[in-house]
Amino acid sequence: MNTFLAEKLSLAYTSERIIDGLDLEIPVGQVTALVGPNGCGKSTLLRGLARLLKPQGGSVLLDGAAIHSLPTKQLAREIGILPQSPVAPEGLTVRELVAQGRYPHQHWFQQWSSEDEQALQHALQLTKLQPLAERGVDTLSGGQRQRAWIAMTLAQETNTILLDEPTTFLDLAHQIEVLDLVHNLNQQGKTIILVLHDLNHAARCAHHIVALHNGQVVAQGTPHEVIVPDVVQRVFGVESHIMRNPVTGQPMCLPVKLAG
Amino acid sequence: MTTVQTQPRPAQPSQRANTLRLLAFPLMAALLLLVMVASTAFGAAEIEPRIVAQSVTQFDDTNTSHLVIRNLRMPRAVTAALVGAALAVAGAVMQGLTRNPLADSGLLGIEAGAALAVMVAVLYLGVNSLSSFALFAFVGAGVSGAAVYAIGSVGRGGPTPIKLTIAGAALGTMLASITSLLAIMHPLSYDQVRFWMAGSVAGREMELIAQGAVYILIGLVLAILLGRQITTLSLGDDIARSLGLNVLWVKLLSALAVVVLAGTSVSLAGPIGFVGLVAPHAVRFFTGPDYRWVIPYGALLGAIFMVVADVVSRVVMRPMELPVGLMTAAIGGPIFIYLVRAKVKR
């Protein structure tokens, strides 16, 4: 993949437009974080970028081709998306779940191939799930479960991975674990787009941050360019103090009070 | 000792007790054959096993016992097996499609639609033969299935599991109450369909069974071919779509399989509950949630369950016969409660 961009993209669930004529270019090979308040359209945008939502206008272009006109199986070998809090059927094991990620690489009567097995083992290894492979997904802790779903997306072996709020509902250790996993995947050359609630998480793992408000891009750029008091106030309606993270050197946002 | 260098065989997607799964198939097939043979040996009239065997090996068309077996009991065992397999697979497919473990052709209003169609045909169109019941039941099942899908598709997100279940339950209840109302208004005509309404596999003509068998086999093959897709779909629409599944097509084809299977079985035997619920749940204990296994095994277990229920319905109050629909509920209810409790305990 060389380019991934949205052109005059409009998205809606029913009649109400959530995203209206949005232009956005995703930097290839980098981690992009979509941030913004609840209801700003960041999850909607992510779903649009992954063709889970059909555009009302404009298009999403992958190497110049509109993704909605591509065969869905072909696209599934290019882009993987993990929606928010998915639920596995009762009794499905981690291994069986991750094996589902091989769906776009298989055909009607094709047996499980050694490439499928390799991709599955690699995904389990990256997410450190090998010891839990035979456990039921419904018996795992929240963090383990999230890793199992990410492993399924990894088994898909796509160059681009979209994650919708992968850290929500996780405790601190599991949040860090997921963010580190995102970092590792990017190191291996994957383009990652994720929706995050926490600005400091975005600063920690993203090269590129897109701040959204009312379905519009308010600011985008490096963490240093986007995490500034003016943008935080316009996007979240909060006055903030921005400091330098003494460990990473990235900006750190300390909310002070609601902007009057 | 010589060692043969072989390519390491790639493991299956699941390491789950595969030997158990493979072993279960011939075992269950043998069991089905056994209960079908038993089914031809039991009935209102006592016939010795020797004569049952003779009716196959040396058929004599002047021997009443032979005729009873060939014309009444064998068709009956075949009908029960077909209907059981169809209901179990229809239930399993619906459970995967709606992601609702309690889905079943009864719950989604399909059987209620078929029953109402037959009621209307009897009361207002003067229909009174079993083969015409079949036609109306089939149409009723298709129409109510399509209506549930259409109602469940309205609004945000299309046909979501919850909306489909609610639409099915609501429409099913509505159709059933109309059927009850008609029964109260026309008590005499209701007597004609009462036995059919309670579910029965007795007295079906070979011709009707052969027709039904064709439809049911088509439905079973379609469902088995869709097994892998239904498993992927059971992860949720968004996941399935992002994995490259053509969600709309898989749903339409699955719904078609369900309507064919449930409609045909209602037309052959009337509305019969619990088979679609119990059989898939029971096989999941050793197959896990993968529909490539749940569907064929569910078909076998559904057939066994239905044949056994039919035999029991003939034997418990001999010489009187109970409708098999009562029997499946009487046997299936407690089994289902046991299954649910066993799952909760794990």
Interface residues (C-beta under 8 A of the other chain):
Chain A: Y13 T14 R47 A50 R51 L52 T72 K73 Q74 L75 A76 R77 I79 G80 I81 L82 P83 P86 V87 A88 P89 E90 G91 L92 T93 R95 E96 L97 A99 Q100 G101 R102 Y103 P104 Q106 W108 Q111 W112 S113 S114 D116 E117 L120 A133 E134 M152 Q156
Chain B: P10 A11 Q12 P13 S14 Q15 R16 R99 P101 G155 R156 G157 L225 R228 T231 T232 S234 L235 G236 D238 I239 R241 S242 L243 G244 L245 N246 R284 G288 P289 D290 K343
